[in-house]
Amino acid sequence: MKYWREATRIRSIIFLADYYAGGNDGKEKAKHLSLTMTFFRTFLVPLALFFLAGQAAAFETAYWAWQRNESPNEGDLAQLSAQSVRTLYWHVGDLENANGSWRWKSRFRLPALPGFEVVPVLRLESRARAPFTSESMGSLGRLVSAAVGGSAKLQLDYDCPDRLLPDYAKALRAIHKIVPHLRLPSCARTGFTLFA
């Protein structure tokens, strides 16, 4: 019996030395890994989920109104208020690049809604190979400036091909120089790939 205890003790010491020296005692390493994973699943994952849920609740709810000329009615506004909505993104029109110049394709009225921040949204459309040339930027800047009105924000919506991302970035910087007080959150959906 004494021999057995001594052998077990020696094996434990050898395992620890082997483990920290990078040895290959698979069973003990698997046991250690299993205990680590149990601790991780039991304590750390629920803790992380708790903090993520708290942050998710802090996000603001907003809505987009697309292609509408009429303002929301009292019932709509009451429902939005009940959902704690403070921001509405309102589609004010589509700008199309044709023959090296930007022009209105469609236009919608931006409503004034007390108690809500109404952010104008412009959709940019172009089939041109290079829609953001220095010649076309003058017309784009004038139209964007007119669409903004007194708003401090504008959202641009553009399906940007990957090859045009640098040009689009330059265009956003140019627009910001024309309307410096403007915050430009933008939606640039790029590179959609369909997998068969």
N, C-alpha and C positions, 0 to 999 in steps of 0.2 A: 504494500500500500504506500509506504514511504517512497518507494521508487517511482510509483505511478504519479504521485503529486509532484515530485521533483521533475519528472519528464514533462508533465503538463506545464509546469512553470517555465521550464527551458523552452518548450515549444512556443509559449506566449511571448517570451523575450525574443526568440528568433523571429516570430511573426512581426512584432513591432519593428525590429531592426530591418527585417526584409521589406516591410511595407514602406517605411520611410526612406529606405535606400532604393526603392523602385523595383522590388522583387516581383515574383510571379505567383504568389499564393492566391489563387483565384477565388476560393470559397470565402476567405476572410474579407477580401476586397469587395466581393459581392454583398456580403453581410453589411459592411460599412456603408456601401453605396445605397443599399436598401434602407438603412436607418436614416441616411441623409435625405433620401427622397421622401420618406414618410414624414420627416420633420418639415420638409419643403411643402408637401401637399397639405399637411395639417395646419401649419401656422402661417407660412409666408404667402401662399396663394390666396387664402381668404382675406388676409390683411391687404394685399395688393388690390383685390377686387373691391374691398371696402373703400379705399382711397379713390379708385377709378370711378366708382358709382357716385361719390361725392363730387368729383370734378364734372362728370357727365350732367349732373343736376344743375351745375353752374352755367351750362351753355344757354345762350339766348335762343328763343324760338322766333323765327321770322318766316314770312311767306313771300312768294313771288306771284305777281299778277301779270299775266301775259296777254297781250293784244286786247286790252280793254279801254274803251273810251269813257265808260260810265264809272263814276266813283262808287265805292262800297256804300250800301244803304245802312240804316241804323242797326238793323239786325246783324249784318256782317260785322260792323264795328263792335257791337256788344259781344259777339262770339270771339273776336280777336282779343278784346280786352279781357274776357274770361280766361283766355289761354295765356295771358301775360305777354302778348305779342306787342312789341314796341316798334319794330322795324318792318316796313313793307318794301320789297324790291319791285319797282313798277316799270314794266317794259314800255319805253317811250318811242320805240321805233327800230327800224332796220336801216342800216347804211350799206349801200352797195357800191363796190368799186367797179366802174365801167369806163373804159377809154382813158385810163390814167387819172380819174378823178372820182372822189366819193360824192354820192348823192343819196337823198332819202328814197328808200324803196317803199316804206310805210311809216306812218307816224301816228302816235297816240298821245292824248293829253295827260299831263302829269297832275294828279289831283292834290289839293291842299287839304290835309287831314289833321286837324288839331289833336294833339296827344300822340301822334305817330311820327316817326321819322320815315319819310318816303324817299327812297334812293332810286334815282333813274337808272334804267338798264338799257344799254344800246347793244343791239346785235349787229356784228360786222359780217358782211358776206362778200366774197370775192372769188371769181374764177380766174383772175389774172395771175400770171406767173410770178409777178413781183408787185403786190398791191401796196406796199409801203415805200414807194419811191419818194424822193425829196419833193417832186412836183405834186404828188397826190397828198402829201402830208399837210399842205396848206389848206386844202378843202376839208380834210378830215378834222383838222384843228378847229376851223371855223364852225363846222357842224356840231362837234362835241361841245364847244363853248356855248353854242346856242341851246343845245339840249339840256345842259346842266342847269341853266337858270341860276337860281340862288342857292342851289344845293351844294353842300360841302363834299359830297361823295358822288361817285358814278361807278357803275359796274359795266364793264365791257364783256360781251359774250362773243367769242370767236373760235371757230373750229380750226385751229392752227395746225397745218402740216408741219412735221418735224423740221423740214428744210427751211421753214420761215420763222422759226423761233427767235433767232438772233434779230431778224428784221422787225418782228413784233415787239421785242424788248426795246429796240430803238424807237419804235413808234410810240410806245407807252411813255418813254422818257421825253419825247418831243411834245406829246400831249400835256404832260405834267409841266413843261416849260411854258406852254401857252396858257394853261389854267393852273397856276402854281398852288392855289389854295385847295385843289382837288385831291381827295384820296381816291386811289384807283384800285379797288379790289377787282380782279379780272378772272374770268373763266376761260382758260385756254385748254381746251380738250385736245390732246395730241395723240397721234399714233395709235388709233384704235386698230386692233388686230383681231381678225376672226379666225378661230381655230376650228378646223374640220373635225 
